[in-house]
Every structure is written in C-alpha cells, then in structure tokens.
Amino acid sequence: MNNKKPSWVTYFALAAVGLAGTGISSTALAQDPYTVGIEASFPPWAYVESGEFKGIAIDAMSAIAEDQGFEIEFQDMPFPSLIPALAAQKIDILATGLTVTEERAEAIDFSIPWWETNDVVLVPEDSDANVFTAVCCGASVGVQGGSSQQAWMEENVINNSDVDVSLSKYDSYVTAVDDMAIGRISSVIVDDTSAQEYINSGRPVKMAGKIYIRAPLALAVTKDDPQEVLGKLNQGIMNIYDSGEWQEIVSSYIPGVVAPAIPGHMPDFVDTYDKPVSGLPELGNE
C-alpha cells in the first residue's frame, strides 16, 4: 500500500480540478487531515521500508480513513512522546500496538480493542534462561520506556527488594533487541506479536516464556474526543473487520495468524463504553 501523501500544493490543485461535476464541496475536500502519531520502529505495527511507512497499524489506519471518508497524515515519534503529544492535542490519533491500561485511560480515550496480546520474555537463542530466571537472579532486562512492560516489571519485580535484577529503558524495542544481541542486556520483555516478528525476521533470539496478561490493544484519541473522531474510528474498525480487510492486513505481516474477534475484551476502567459514542457497539465491559 502506498502511504505517501501528496504535498499540500498538489493536493489542493487536484481538489480544484476534481470539483466539477462531483457534487463534493470544496470545504469537504480542503478539510485538514487528521495527524496520526506512530512509532515507526515497532514491527509489525509500524516501521519504515524503502522510505515508506509500513505495518499493521499503517495499513489499518489507511483502510479506516478510506472507509470513513477522511484524510490522514502519519507523524513518527519516539514511543514515550506519543501519549503526551496526544494529550496535548499535538496529534489527533495514536495508532500503534498500544496496550490499554488504567493509567493511560485517565489521560486519553481508547477505541474498540482491535487486538489482544500477552507479553513474552525474549532471550538470546543460545541462552539457557527460562521465563523466571530471565527476569531475576542477576538479569539485566530491557523494556521500552513508558511501556506497559516497564510498568509490569516495576510493579512485580523491581519493587521486590529480594530480587536481584536491573532494568534498562529504551526508546524503541529494536534498540533493546540489538543491545541484547551484543550482550549489553540479558533479556527483553515485549508483546508476543512483536516478539514473533523479531524471530521470523531472523534475529538471534527466542522466547523464554510468556507472561499471561491478556492485554487489549486499541487506537487512542485525546481525552473527551475534541476532534469527534472516536466514533469514526470505532465504526471503521468494525467495518474493516466485517469485510475481511482486517484479516488480510494482519496476514500480510504475520502470515498464519488469525486476527482476534473485534471488538475484544475491554477492562471496566475504560469509561468510553459507558458513554453514547457513535460507532461503539453496545456490548458493555467485561
């Protein structure tokens, strides 16, 4: 999928030429695109290939925008900057492998869940560590700064004074995995979808084991949805799922994986399920 956007000069020139006989107003064509914040170093969700953005989140957001009739532009940021940028309305939508957490739900609003994941512990392929020894016993563990994996490590391991472990925080998981490959850290905690991508791409890593958390992933918008885009996202997600396009996107990046049913499980702390948001199925929380 070609995700390059024409320059604003080309865009408005094309809009002016195309107005005649279309019945589409110049106001509609000239509407500013929504800015979608991504982390383009997080395969298979978003990454750069041959100068273009690729990934599940990229293709899905493009499909949702087409389905709902709005324009988007992608803005690449380090992961720790994404949620603050969304909260400050510097971007309109956040699209990545974003885990739904209670802390985040206080600062931003989530769409319908479109994925569910468990975390795994990655170790070098020649390591003898298991899921327990890889996060204790003198281990040096890498996580992405600001991630749910960092929060899990701090809550369950780091705060336990009896556990001998160090925690290194990275801007991207790609860098963390690279550091593990050269021995700077001994393990990395990441979601299972991304972990499988690293293995499939030939990285010298393996899974030591899973941390079962059943975490939903979703898109996100600024708290209280000032751009009034949440309903469009929800309806677009449902439409690409029902049409089969979502499964096609998933299969193109992680072959053989069946996408979870949409909408997925949503924790009770996400209050958007209790509000009359357009496009939100009346399924309630679990």
Secondary structure, 3 states (H helix, E strand, C coil): CCCCCCCHHHHHHHHHHHCCCCCCCHHHHCCCCEEEEECCEECCCEEEECCEEECHHHHHHHHHHHHHCCCEEEEECCHHHHHHHHHCCCCCEECCCCECCHHHHCCEEECCCCEEEEEEEEEECCCCCCCCHHHCCCEEEEEECCCHHHHHHHHHHHCCCCCCEEEEEECCHHHHHHHHHCCCCCEEEEEHHHHHHHHHCCCCEEEEEEEEEEEEECCEEECCCCCCCHHHHHHHHHHHHHHCHHHHHHHHHCCCCCCCCCCCCCCCCCHHHHCCCCCCCCCCCC
